[in-house]
Amino acid sequence: MKIRLVALFAVLMLLFACYRAAEVSYSTPQENIVQQWMIEFKTTKAEVQLSLRVQRERDGGFNHSSMGFGISPDQLIGLTREQAMSAAGTNVSFQLKRDAGTFNFEGWFKQGNGSGHFTFSPNSSFASELAKQGFGTPTDEQLLSLAMADTGLAFINELKAQGYDTTTVDQLVRMSHHGVRLEYLQGLKSLGYSVKTTDLVVRMKDHGVSLNFIREMTGLGYTNITTEELVRTKDHGVNAAYINEFMNAGYNRATLDEWIRLKDHGVSMTFISELKELGYERVALDELRRMKDHGVSASFIKELKDLGYQNLTTDQLIRLKDHGVSASYIRKMQEKGYSNLPIDEYIRMRDRGEREQ
């Protein structure tokens, strides 16, 4: 998605290389802002994808921020589908109103793709309401951030209803920057989570703990997972798809800590399938982890089988690997006359320093 957004804005820059950029100064004469938009209309989808990009120049330096989101076309006041899908192309002018302020868009549309520049008109009434509710008075830049994320009165009311510790505009802006939306707050509540702290809900969002992730884990019977456990499980790459692969293969449901250990040690269904083909079926989860830890691979086992060692236990395989006894070593020893020895003897030889050469 990030690569796609970069590509989209590269196209935008080409389209408007000759288009005079709208410059806005919000606070000081030393700050200039260039604000650009891009929209994709797709006939197969009810929503359109709106991308916003803001470039600020401050004291000779540049700061960039961007955001993309789906939106219903009827929220884009003054823009019709006919304009957006124009085959010949057409100039457009339309608005998007949010609690924190109004976006005023100007630009060009052709065959469902549009781009241009926008200005932002902060909503002084919303700013006054934030001050009245004890959040402090927001700057115009903060209002722009809140408007881009659609962080409005409904979001604030939900925070208050759920007892969040959010008391400053900075906290609201931080949540908006990290993708915490009204739907996420409501979804967590409906799933039984009372998060209540700005830092924790931002951390959950940053670590990819989505509502769908929680629902899928609940569907597998992992209920009453703490928020910290959710973050840890997600961080280690364990999800419903990973667990389902094992359960579909006949394994019982393990604890989250067990799944995390397996994932951390590289135990996958590919490894299990390879072992099955070599005759090692339904190896216990702990044994799979031990084999991975000690470097026992499918190729290691196959090479030993090719030398006639058909039914080695997992413990024997691990011992061989730990002592540096490979198929190559055994083959060299056999060439020197040490043929058909038990594996323990090859291990003793290796430990005594018997070399292949």
C-alpha positions as CSV (number, residue, x, y, z in Angstrom):
1,M,0.0,0.0,0.0
2,K,2.8,2.4,0.8
3,I,4.5,1.7,-2.5
4,R,1.2,2.3,-4.3
5,L,0.6,5.7,-2.5
6,V,4.1,6.8,-3.5
7,A,3.4,5.9,-7.1
8,L,0.1,7.7,-7.0
9,F,1.7,10.9,-5.7
10,A,4.4,10.6,-8.2
11,V,1.7,10.8,-10.9
12,L,0.1,13.7,-9.1
13,M,3.4,15.6,-9.1
14,L,3.7,15.1,-12.9
15,L,0.1,16.1,-13.5
16,F,0.5,19.3,-11.6
17,A,4.1,20.3,-12.5
18,C,2.7,23.2,-14.4
19,Y,-0.3,23.8,-12.0
20,R,0.3,26.7,-9.7
21,A,0.3,25.4,-6.2
22,A,-1.9,26.9,-3.6
23,E,0.2,28.2,-0.7
24,V,-1.3,28.8,2.8
25,S,0.3,30.4,5.8
26,Y,-1.4,29.2,9.0
27,S,0.7,30.7,11.7
28,T,3.9,32.6,10.7
29,P,5.2,34.2,7.6
30,Q,8.1,31.7,7.6
31,E,5.7,28.7,7.0
32,N,4.3,27.8,3.6
33,I,2.1,24.8,3.0
34,V,1.4,22.9,-0.2
35,Q,-1.6,20.6,0.0
36,Q,-2.5,18.1,-2.7
37,W,-5.2,15.5,-3.2
38,M,-5.8,12.5,-5.3
39,I,-9.0,10.4,-5.8
40,E,-9.6,7.0,-7.5
41,F,-13.1,6.2,-8.6
42,K,-13.7,2.5,-9.3
43,T,-16.9,1.3,-10.8
44,T,-16.8,-1.9,-8.8
45,K,-16.7,-0.2,-5.4
46,A,-19.1,2.0,-3.6
47,E,-16.4,3.9,-1.9
48,V,-13.7,6.1,-3.5
49,Q,-10.1,6.3,-2.3
50,L,-9.0,9.8,-1.2
51,S,-5.4,10.5,-0.6
52,L,-4.2,13.8,1.0
53,R,-0.7,15.1,1.1
54,V,0.6,18.1,3.0
55,Q,4.1,19.6,2.6
56,R,5.2,22.2,5.0
57,E,8.2,24.5,4.6
58,R,9.6,25.8,7.9
59,D,12.8,27.8,8.2
60,G,14.2,26.3,5.0
61,G,13.3,22.7,5.9
62,F,10.4,20.5,4.6
63,N,8.0,18.3,6.4
64,H,5.7,15.8,4.6
65,S,2.6,14.0,5.8
66,S,0.0,12.0,3.9
67,M,-3.1,10.0,4.6
68,G,-5.4,7.8,2.5
69,F,-8.8,6.5,3.3
70,G,-12.0,5.3,1.7
71,I,-15.0,7.6,1.6
72,S,-18.5,7.6,0.3
73,P,-18.8,9.8,-2.9
74,D,-21.8,11.6,-1.5
75,Q,-19.6,13.3,1.1
76,L,-17.7,15.1,-1.6
77,I,-20.0,18.0,-2.0
78,G,-20.2,19.4,-5.5
79,L,-18.5,16.5,-7.3
80,T,-20.6,14.2,-9.4
81,R,-19.8,10.7,-10.7
82,E,-20.2,12.1,-14.3
83,Q,-17.5,14.6,-13.7
84,A,-15.2,12.0,-12.1
85,M,-15.7,9.5,-15.0
86,S,-15.4,12.1,-17.8
87,A,-13.7,10.6,-20.8
88,A,-12.4,13.9,-22.1
89,G,-11.4,15.3,-18.6
90,T,-12.9,18.2,-16.7
91,N,-12.0,20.8,-14.1
92,V,-13.6,20.2,-10.7
93,S,-14.3,22.1,-7.5
94,F,-15.8,20.4,-4.4
95,Q,-15.8,20.2,-0.6
96,L,-15.5,17.7,2.2
97,K,-16.8,18.9,5.6
98,R,-15.6,17.6,8.8
99,D,-16.2,18.7,12.4
100,A,-12.7,20.2,12.6
101,G,-13.0,22.1,9.3
102,T,-13.8,22.1,5.6
103,F,-11.6,20.9,2.8
104,N,-11.9,22.9,-0.4
105,F,-10.7,21.0,-3.4
106,E,-9.8,22.2,-6.9
107,G,-8.3,20.1,-9.7
108,W,-8.9,17.8,-12.6
109,F,-10.7,14.5,-13.2
110,K,-10.5,12.1,-16.1
111,Q,-11.8,8.5,-16.4
112,G,-12.1,8.1,-12.6
113,N,-8.8,9.6,-11.6
114,G,-8.6,13.0,-10.1
115,S,-5.9,15.2,-8.5
116,G,-5.2,18.7,-7.6
117,H,-4.7,21.0,-4.6
118,F,-6.9,21.9,-1.6
119,T,-7.1,24.5,1.1
120,F,-8.4,24.0,4.6
121,S,-10.8,26.2,6.5
122,P,-10.6,25.5,10.2
123,N,-13.9,25.4,12.2
124,S,-13.6,27.9,15.0
125,S,-16.8,26.6,16.7
126,F,-15.2,23.1,17.0
127,A,-12.0,24.7,18.3
128,S,-14.1,26.5,21.0
129,E,-15.9,23.3,21.9
130,L,-12.6,21.5,22.5
131,A,-11.5,24.4,24.7
132,K,-14.8,24.3,26.5
133,Q,-14.4,20.5,27.2
134,G,-11.0,21.0,28.7
135,F,-8.8,19.8,25.8
136,G,-7.2,23.2,25.3
137,T,-7.4,25.5,22.2
138,P,-6.1,23.7,19.1
139,T,-3.9,25.3,16.5
140,D,-5.0,25.4,12.8
141,E,-2.4,22.8,12.1
142,Q,-3.9,20.5,14.7
143,L,-7.4,21.1,13.4
144,L,-6.1,20.0,9.9
145,S,-4.7,16.8,11.4
146,L,-8.0,16.1,13.2
147,A,-10.0,16.8,10.0
148,M,-7.9,14.6,7.9
149,A,-8.6,11.7,10.3
150,D,-12.2,12.7,10.8
151,T,-11.6,13.0,14.6
152,G,-14.7,14.9,15.6
153,L,-17.3,15.2,18.3
154,A,-18.5,11.6,17.9
155,F,-15.0,10.4,18.5
156,I,-14.5,12.6,21.5
157,N,-17.9,11.6,23.0
158,E,-16.9,8.0,22.6
159,L,-13.7,8.6,24.5
160,K,-15.5,10.2,27.3
161,A,-18.2,7.5,27.4
162,Q,-15.5,4.8,27.7
163,G,-13.6,6.7,30.3
164,Y,-10.4,7.3,28.4
165,D,-7.7,9.4,30.0
166,T,-7.5,11.7,27.0
167,T,-7.5,15.4,28.2
168,T,-5.4,17.3,25.6
169,V,-5.5,18.2,21.9
170,D,-2.1,16.7,21.5
171,Q,-3.5,13.3,22.6
172,L,-6.3,13.6,20.1
173,V,-3.9,14.5,17.3
174,R,-1.6,11.6,18.3
175,M,-4.5,9.1,18.0
176,S,-5.4,10.6,14.6
177,H,-1.9,10.2,13.4
178,H,-1.7,6.6,14.5
179,G,-5.0,5.5,12.9
180,V,-7.2,5.3,15.9
181,R,-10.7,5.9,14.6
182,L,-14.2,5.9,16.0
183,E,-14.9,2.5,14.6
184,Y,-11.9,1.1,16.4
185,L,-12.9,2.5,19.7
186,Q,-16.5,1.2,19.3
187,G,-15.2,-2.2,18.1
188,L,-12.9,-2.7,21.0
189,K,-15.8,-2.0,23.4
190,S,-18.1,-4.4,21.6
191,L,-15.4,-7.1,21.9
192,G,-15.2,-6.5,25.7
193,Y,-12.1,-4.4,25.8
194,S,-12.0,-1.4,28.2
195,V,-8.6,0.2,27.1
196,K,-9.1,3.7,28.6
197,T,-5.6,5.0,27.9
198,T,-4.4,6.9,24.9
199,D,-1.0,5.3,25.0
200,L,-2.3,1.8,25.0
201,V,-4.8,2.2,22.3
202,V,-2.2,3.8,20.1
203,R,0.2,1.0,20.9
204,M,-2.4,-1.6,19.9
205,K,-3.0,0.1,16.6
206,D,0.7,0.6,15.9
207,H,1.3,-3.1,16.5
208,G,-1.4,-4.2,14.1
209,V,-4.0,-5.4,16.6
210,S,-7.0,-5.0,14.4
211,L,-10.6,-5.8,15.3
212,N,-10.6,-8.6,12.8
213,F,-7.4,-10.1,14.5
214,I,-9.2,-10.1,17.8
215,R,-12.4,-11.6,16.4
216,E,-10.4,-14.4,14.6
217,M,-8.5,-15.3,17.8
218,T,-11.8,-15.3,19.8
219,G,-13.3,-17.6,17.1
220,L,-10.5,-20.1,17.9
221,G,-11.4,-20.1,21.6
222,Y,-8.9,-17.5,22.8
223,T,-11.2,-15.4,24.8
224,N,-10.3,-12.9,27.5
225,I,-6.9,-12.2,26.0
226,T,-5.4,-9.2,27.7
227,T,-4.3,-6.2,25.5
228,E,-0.7,-7.0,26.3
229,E,-1.1,-10.6,25.1
230,L,-2.8,-9.3,21.9
231,V,0.2,-7.0,21.2
232,R,2.7,-9.8,22.0
233,T,0.9,-12.4,19.9
234,K,0.7,-10.0,16.9
235,D,4.3,-8.9,17.3
236,H,5.5,-12.5,17.1
237,G,3.6,-13.2,13.9
238,V,1.0,-15.6,15.4
239,N,-2.5,-15.2,13.9
240,A,-5.5,-17.4,13.3
241,A,-4.2,-18.6,9.9
242,Y,-1.0,-19.9,11.6
243,I,-2.9,-21.7,14.3
244,N,-5.5,-23.1,12.0
245,E,-2.8,-24.7,9.8
246,F,-1.7,-26.8,12.8
247,M,-5.2,-27.6,14.0
248,N,-6.3,-28.7,10.5
249,A,-3.3,-31.0,10.5
250,G,-4.6,-32.7,13.6
251,Y,-2.8,-30.8,16.4
252,N,-4.7,-29.8,19.5
253,R,-5.1,-26.1,20.5
254,A,-2.0,-25.0,22.3
255,T,-1.6,-21.9,24.6
256,L,-0.6,-18.6,23.0
257,D,2.8,-18.8,24.6
258,E,3.4,-22.2,22.9
259,W,2.3,-20.9,19.5
260,I,4.6,-17.9,20.0
261,R,7.6,-20.2,20.8
262,L,6.9,-22.3,17.8
263,K,6.7,-19.3,15.5
264,D,9.9,-17.7,17.0
265,H,11.8,-21.0,16.4
266,G,10.7,-21.2,12.8
267,V,8.3,-24.2,13.0
268,S,5.9,-24.0,10.0
269,M,3.6,-26.3,8.2
270,T,6.1,-26.6,5.4
271,F,8.5,-28.1,7.9
272,I,5.8,-30.5,9.2
273,S,4.9,-31.6,5.7
274,E,8.6,-32.3,4.8
275,L,8.9,-34.4,8.0
276,K,5.7,-36.3,7.1
277,E,7.1,-37.2,3.7
278,L,10.1,-38.7,5.5
279,G,7.9,-40.8,7.8
280,Y,7.8,-38.4,10.8
281,E,4.1,-37.8,11.2
282,R,2.4,-35.9,14.0
283,V,5.7,-35.1,15.8
284,A,4.9,-33.4,19.1
285,L,5.0,-29.6,19.1
286,D,7.8,-29.5,21.6
287,E,9.8,-32.0,19.5
288,L,9.3,-29.9,16.4
289,R,10.7,-26.8,18.2
290,R,13.7,-28.8,19.5
291,M,14.4,-30.1,16.1
292,K,14.4,-26.6,14.7
293,D,16.5,-25.3,17.5
294,H,19.2,-27.9,16.9
295,G,19.2,-27.4,13.1
296,V,17.6,-30.8,12.2
297,S,16.3,-30.1,8.7
298,A,14.4,-32.3,6.2
299,S,17.5,-32.5,4.0
300,F,19.6,-33.6,7.0
301,I,17.2,-36.5,7.7
302,K,16.9,-37.5,4.0
303,E,20.7,-37.7,3.6
304,L,20.9,-40.0,6.6
305,K,18.1,-42.2,5.2
306,D,20.0,-42.5,2.0
307,L,22.8,-44.1,4.0
308,G,20.4,-46.6,5.5
309,Y,19.5,-44.9,8.7
310,Q,15.8,-45.2,8.2
311,N,14.1,-45.0,11.6
312,L,16.1,-42.6,13.7
313,T,14.2,-41.0,16.6
314,T,14.1,-37.2,17.0
315,D,16.4,-37.5,20.0
316,Q,18.9,-39.4,17.8
317,L,18.7,-36.9,15.1
318,I,19.3,-34.0,17.5
319,R,22.3,-35.8,19.1
320,L,23.8,-36.4,15.6
321,K,23.4,-32.7,14.7
322,D,24.7,-31.5,18.1
323,H,27.9,-33.6,17.7
324,G,28.5,-32.6,14.1
325,V,27.8,-36.0,12.6
326,S,26.4,-35.4,9.2
327,A,25.8,-37.8,6.3
328,S,29.0,-36.5,4.7
329,Y,30.9,-37.4,7.8
330,I,29.5,-40.9,8.0
331,R,30.2,-41.4,4.3
332,K,33.8,-40.4,4.7
333,M,34.2,-42.7,7.7
334,Q,32.7,-45.6,5.7
335,E,35.2,-44.9,2.9
336,K,37.9,-45.3,5.5
337,G,36.5,-48.7,6.5
338,Y,34.2,-47.8,9.3
339,S,31.0,-49.2,7.8
340,N,27.5,-49.8,9.1
341,L,28.3,-48.6,12.6
342,P,25.6,-47.6,15.1
343,I,25.1,-43.9,15.2
344,D,26.5,-43.7,18.8
345,E,29.8,-45.1,17.5
346,Y,30.0,-42.3,14.9
347,I,29.3,-39.8,17.6
348,R,32.1,-41.2,19.8
349,M,34.4,-41.1,16.8
350,R,33.5,-37.5,16.1
351,D,34.0,-36.6,19.7
352,R,37.4,-38.3,19.8
353,G,38.5,-36.1,16.8
354,E,38.3,-38.7,14.0
355,R,38.5,-36.6,10.8
356,E,37.1,-37.2,7.4
357,Q,40.5,-36.6,5.9
